Amino acid sequence: MKKAPLVAVGTFFVVGLACGTGPSGKDGSNGTDGEEGTGALVSVAVESAGENCSDGGQAVSYGQDKDGNGKLDSSEVDGTSYICDGSKGDDGATGAEGAKGADGANGEQGEKGDPGEKGDPGEQGAVGGQGGQGIPGDDGFNSLISLTDEPGGVTCALGGTLVEVGMDDGEGEGEPGDGVLHADEVDQSKYLCVPAEFPYQCYNYFELTDATRLQSNTDQSSVGCDNSVGNRDWQGPGWYRVTGDAGTQIATTPAPGYSSCGAHWGAYVSSPLPTTSGIITESDACYSTASGSLSTPCQYPFKVNTMKCGSYYVYELPDTFGCSLAYCTIP
């Protein structure tokens, strides 16, 4: 059974009714498994020094494994992030310039007369000695990447991967250079979710499967109570889908008579259900008393949230306001 705790919506009146609890009904069959989603992949490669990282680093590419070969092909890359190494330390100071070499000896002076040929240049002076090496700069910190599985829920309806990156610099409570990316060292994070067609409520819900919920059931040997966790298939306030022996959806008309649906009063959705998938719609609901002085097809109105998920509906249902009250279903 799938479970997603959510806050119930609605207004309730406390009415004292006689409670009757019979033996629990048989569990319904499990719903059919959904189609397997496409996997998310991450590829990490060395990034040379250049435009993206002046001192080099790592290129993190991510995307969906569309062809299912377990490798992130270039055509599957949705985006790339660069995790750059720390910059190189400053160079040491330049050494002092060496002393100038001695001038070469002058050539002998010829007899005065016709100008003689120009003498050869003197030898170049010796090069001065090299200055001492400067003090090396501090080493930069390594970049780290952490990949964590993300379960199905609000962030990723069908699950995915949380990618976190940062420097191993000991920021906050971290330990510098220990090779572990601590929470305080995380500089960037991103969720890579398995693609989902509808919001997470369409995949994370409880199931109403008990056949005694059917609006056509008038057997009172076992009266249900959607105010008590564990009574029949009730798991408390939350999102529900009608499936298995219970049918396909919450009833949309009043019960034909008193004590239908395996309860004294049956609850149903009194306003039209949404026709567009993936949109939460606030719907009207009420109880069908159909007996005695309180006989009315719509008693004690309240609100429920409904959502169409392609071929089926899910409902955010609150507890009923008392026992012997339950939600009716139809095939």
C-alpha positions in Angstrom: 0.0 0.0 0.0 1.4 3.4 -0.9 1.3 6.1 1.7 1.7 9.9 1.6 0.7 11.8 4.8 -1.2 15.0 3.9 -3.3 17.5 5.7 -7.1 16.9 5.5 -9.3 19.7 4.2 -12.9 20.1 5.5 -15.2 21.2 8.4 -16.6 18.5 10.7 -19.5 18.4 13.3 -19.2 16.1 16.2 -22.4 14.0 16.5 -22.8 11.2 18.9 -23.8 8.0 17.1 -23.9 4.4 18.2 -20.7 2.7 17.2 -20.6 -0.8 15.9 -17.4 -2.5 14.8 -17.5 -5.8 13.1 -14.6 -8.1 11.9 -12.4 -6.6 9.2 -13.0 -7.4 5.6 -10.4 -9.2 3.4 -7.7 -7.2 1.9 -8.2 -6.2 -1.7 -5.8 -7.3 -4.5 -2.8 -5.0 -5.2 -3.2 -2.5 -8.1 -1.1 -3.1 -11.2 2.4 -1.8 -11.3 3.1 1.5 -13.2 5.4 1.5 -16.2 9.1 1.7 -15.4 10.4 5.3 -15.6 13.5 6.4 -17.4 16.7 6.4 -15.3 18.7 9.5 -14.5 22.4 9.5 -15.2 25.4 11.7 -14.2 28.8 11.8 -16.0 31.9 13.4 -14.4 34.9 14.3 -16.5 38.2 16.2 -16.0 37.9 19.8 -17.2 41.2 21.3 -18.5 42.1 24.8 -17.6 40.4 27.2 -20.0 37.3 29.3 -20.4 35.1 27.2 -18.1 37.6 26.8 -15.3 40.7 28.9 -15.2 42.7 26.4 -13.2 40.9 23.2 -14.3 38.3 21.2 -12.4 35.5 18.8 -13.2 32.6 18.9 -15.7 29.3 17.3 -14.3 26.9 16.4 -17.1 23.4 15.0 -16.4 20.4 13.7 -18.3 18.0 10.8 -18.8 19.1 7.3 -20.0 16.6 7.4 -22.9 18.1 4.4 -24.8 18.5 2.4 -21.5 22.2 1.4 -22.2 23.3 2.6 -18.8 25.6 5.3 -20.3 25.0 9.0 -20.6 25.4 9.6 -24.4 26.1 13.0 -25.8 22.6 13.2 -27.3 21.1 12.5 -23.8 22.9 15.4 -22.0 20.4 17.9 -20.6 23.0 20.2 -19.0 26.5 20.5 -17.7 27.8 22.2 -14.5 31.5 23.0 -13.8 33.2 22.4 -10.5 36.4 24.4 -10.6 39.7 23.8 -8.6 41.1 26.5 -6.5 43.3 29.1 -8.1 47.1 28.7 -8.2 49.1 30.5 -5.4 51.0 33.7 -6.2 54.5 33.5 -7.8 57.5 34.4 -5.7 59.2 37.8 -6.1 61.6 38.3 -9.0 65.4 38.0 -8.1 67.7 41.0 -8.2 69.4 41.8 -11.6 73.0 40.6 -11.9 76.0 43.0 -12.1 77.0 44.4 -15.5 80.0 42.6 -17.2 83.3 44.4 -17.8 83.9 46.1 -21.2 86.1 44.5 -23.7 89.7 45.9 -24.3 90.1 48.7 -26.8 91.7 47.9 -30.1 95.1 49.5 -30.9 95.0 52.9 -32.5 96.3 52.9 -36.1 98.3 55.5 -37.8 96.4 58.5 -38.7 95.6 58.5 -42.3 92.9 56.9 -44.2 90.2 55.8 -41.8 90.8 52.1 -41.0 88.1 49.4 -40.9 85.8 49.4 -38.0 87.0 47.0 -35.3 84.9 44.0 -34.2 82.5 44.5 -31.2 83.9 43.5 -27.9 82.7 40.3 -26.2 79.3 40.5 -24.3 79.6 40.7 -20.5 78.7 37.6 -18.4 75.0 37.1 -17.4 74.3 37.8 -13.8 73.3 34.9 -11.4 69.6 33.8 -11.1 67.7 35.1 -8.1 66.5 32.7 -5.4 63.1 30.9 -5.8 60.1 32.5 -4.2 58.0 30.8 -1.4 55.4 28.4 -3.0 51.7 29.4 -2.8 49.2 27.3 -0.7 47.6 24.3 -2.5 44.0 24.7 -3.6 41.2 22.5 -2.2 39.8 19.6 -4.2 36.2 19.7 -5.4 33.8 16.9 -4.3 30.5 15.5 -5.6 27.8 13.6 -3.6 25.0 11.6 -5.3 22.1 10.5 -3.1 19.0 8.6 -4.1 15.8 10.7 -3.8 12.6 8.6 -3.0 9.3 9.3 -4.7 7.4 12.2 -3.1 6.9 16.0 -3.4 10.3 16.8 -4.8 10.4 13.9 -7.4 7.1 12.2 -8.0 8.8 8.9 -9.1 12.1 9.5 -7.3 15.5 10.5 -8.7 19.0 11.6 -7.6 20.2 14.6 -5.5 23.5 15.9 -6.8 25.5 18.0 -4.4 28.9 19.7 -5.2 31.4 21.8 -3.1 35.0 22.3 -2.1 36.7 20.0 0.6 37.7 23.2 2.5 36.3 22.4 6.0 33.6 25.2 5.8 31.4 25.3 9.0 31.4 21.9 10.8 33.3 20.2 7.9 36.8 18.8 8.1 39.2 20.2 5.4 40.8 17.7 3.1 39.1 14.6 4.5 37.5 13.6 1.1 34.0 13.8 2.5 31.5 16.5 1.3 29.9 17.7 4.5 26.6 19.6 4.6 28.4 22.9 5.4 30.7 22.4 2.4 27.9 22.1 -0.2 28.0 25.0 -2.6 25.5 23.8 -5.2 22.7 21.1 -5.3 20.3 19.9 -7.9 17.6 17.2 -8.2 17.6 15.0 -11.3 14.0 13.5 -11.2 12.6 10.6 -13.2 10.1 12.1 -15.6 6.5 11.9 -14.3 3.3 12.7 -16.3 1.3 13.8 -13.3 1.8 15.4 -9.8 3.1 13.2 -7.0 -0.4 12.6 -5.5 -1.2 10.5 -8.6 1.5 8.0 -7.5 1.5 8.3 -3.7 -1.8 7.4 -2.1 -3.7 4.9 0.1 -6.1 2.5 -1.5 -9.8 1.8 -0.8 -10.2 -1.9 -1.9 -13.0 -3.3 0.4 -16.0 -4.6 -1.5 -18.4 -3.7 1.4 -17.9 0.0 0.4 -19.9 -0.4 -2.8 -23.0 1.7 -2.7 -25.1 -1.3 -3.7 -24.1 -3.1 -0.5 -26.8 -3.0 2.2 -25.5 -5.8 4.4 -25.3 -4.5 8.0 -23.6 -7.5 9.6 -20.3 -5.6 9.4 -20.6 -1.7 9.7 -17.5 0.3 8.7 -16.1 3.4 10.3 -13.9 5.9 8.4 -12.9 7.5 11.6 -10.7 4.7 12.9 -7.3 3.7 11.4 -7.3 0.0 10.5 -11.1 -0.3 10.2 -11.6 -2.1 6.9 -9.1 -0.3 4.6 -9.1 3.1 6.2 -5.7 4.6 7.0 -6.6 8.1 8.3 -6.8 11.4 6.5 -4.9 11.5 3.2 -5.0 10.9 -0.6 -6.9 7.8 -1.7 -7.6 5.9 -4.9 -10.6 3.5 -5.2 -9.4 0.2 -6.7 -9.8 -3.6 -6.5 -13.1 -5.0 -5.2 -14.2 -1.5 -4.1 -14.7 -0.3 -7.7 -13.1 2.7 -9.4 -14.2 5.9 -7.7 -16.1 7.6 -4.8 -19.8 7.6 -5.4 -21.2 10.8 -7.0 -24.9 10.3 -6.1 -26.7 9.7 -2.8 -27.1 6.1 -1.5 -30.5 4.6 -2.6 -31.4 3.9 1.0 -30.4 3.8 4.7 -27.4 1.6 5.7 -25.7 1.4 2.3 -21.9 1.0 1.7 -21.5 -1.0 4.8 -22.3 2.0 7.0 -25.3 3.8 8.5 -24.6 7.0 6.6 -22.6 7.0 3.3 -20.5 9.9 2.1 -20.3 10.8 -1.6 -18.9 13.6 -3.8 -21.9 15.8 -4.7 -20.2 18.1 -7.3 -18.9 17.2 -10.8 -15.5 15.6 -10.9 -12.6 17.4 -12.8 -12.1 16.5 -16.4 -8.6 17.8 -16.8 -5.7 15.7 -15.5 -3.1 16.9 -13.0 -5.1 19.7 -11.4 -6.3 19.7 -7.8 -10.0 20.6 -7.6 -12.0 21.4 -4.5 -15.2 19.4 -4.6 -18.4 19.4 -2.5 -19.3 16.3 -0.5 -21.9 15.3 2.0 -23.6 12.3 3.8 -26.8 10.5 2.6 -28.8 9.9 5.7 -32.0 8.7 4.0 -33.8 7.7 7.2 -35.8 9.1 10.1 -36.0 12.8 11.1 -32.6 13.6 9.5 -33.6 12.0 6.2 -32.0 14.0 3.4 -29.8 13.2 0.4 -27.1 15.7 1.4 -26.6 16.1 5.1 -23.6 17.8 6.8 -21.8 19.1 3.6 -18.0 19.3 3.6 -15.1 19.7 1.1 -12.7 17.2 -0.4 -9.9 17.7 -2.9 -10.0 15.6 -6.1 -7.6 15.1 -9.0 -7.9 13.3 -12.3 -4.8 11.2 -13.1 -5.4 10.1 -16.7 -7.8 7.1 -16.4 -8.4 7.2 -12.6 -9.1 9.7 -9.8 -7.5 10.4 -6.4 -9.2 12.0 -3.5 -7.9 13.9 -0.4 -10.3 12.5 2.2 -10.7 13.6 5.9 -11.9 11.4 8.7 -15.7 11.1 8.9 -17.1 13.0 11.9 -18.2 9.9 13.7 -18.4 6.1 13.6 -20.7 4.1 11.4 -20.0 6.7 8.7 -18.0 5.8 5.6 -17.2 6.7 2.0 -19.3 5.0 -0.6 -17.8 3.7 -3.9 -19.1 2.6 -7.3 -17.8 0.3 -10.0 
